[in-house]
Amino acid sequence: MTRAEKRAVIEQYVDAYNRFDVAGMLALLTPDVLFENVTDDRVTAASSGAAGFRELAEQGAAMFSERRQVITAWTFRPASVLVGIAWRGVLAADLPDGPAAGTVIELAGESEFEFSGGRISRIVDRS
């Protein structure tokens, strides 16, 4: 894949994420996609395969009444693409022992994407 093709797939993925379009996100992934969310150097969520990714994506979507990722930087590596992410979300419900519904959460982080056969095969979100 060219850089432009990889960039276009990532932009489509982020657009689907921002629209809460889990099916649209899945359409851009390989069936054996690997996903990890890493916070403070600790894996906080992970999945292997499209079904596991769907489950995590649906859980994540249900947690927020609004959410938005904005790509702030691009780094093309030989085996992956690293993008800087500014993220904002509004909680849809109270979290147990945590913030209340309506709380705005803002994070800065990065997402690393790997590809196979024109689709995303691995995503690591770090914040």
Secondary structure as the mmCIF struct_conf table of DSSP 4:
data_model
#
loop_
_struct_conf.conf_type_id
_struct_conf.id
_struct_conf.beg_label_comp_id
_struct_conf.beg_label_asym_id
_struct_conf.beg_label_seq_id
_struct_conf.end_label_comp_id
_struct_conf.end_label_asym_id
_struct_conf.end_label_seq_id
HELX_RH_AL_P HELX_RH_AL_P1 ARG A 3 ASN A 18
TURN_TY1_P TURN_TY1_P1 ARG A 19 PHE A 20
HELX_RH_AL_P HELX_RH_AL_P2 VAL A 22 LEU A 26
TURN_TY1_P TURN_TY1_P2 ALA A 27 LEU A 28
STRN STRN1 LEU A 29 THR A 39
TURN_TY1_P TURN_TY1_P3 ASP A 40 ASP A 41
STRN STRN2 ARG A 42 SER A 48
BEND BEND1 GLY A 49 GLY A 49
HELX_RH_AL_P HELX_RH_AL_P3 ALA A 50 MET A 63
STRN STRN3 PHE A 64 PHE A 76
BEND BEND2 PRO A 78 ALA A 79
STRN STRN4 VAL A 81 LEU A 91
BEND BEND3 ALA A 92 ALA A 93
HELX_LH_PP_P HELX_LH_PP_P1 ASP A 94 LEU A 95
TURN_TY1_P TURN_TY1_P4 PRO A 96 ASP A 97
BEND BEND4 GLY A 98 GLY A 98
HELX_LH_PP_P HELX_LH_PP_P2 PRO A 99 ALA A 100
TURN_TY1_P TURN_TY1_P5 ALA A 101 GLY A 102
STRN STRN5 VAL A 104 SER A 116
TURN_TY1_P TURN_TY1_P6 GLY A 117 GLY A 118
STRN STRN6 ARG A 119 ARG A 126
#
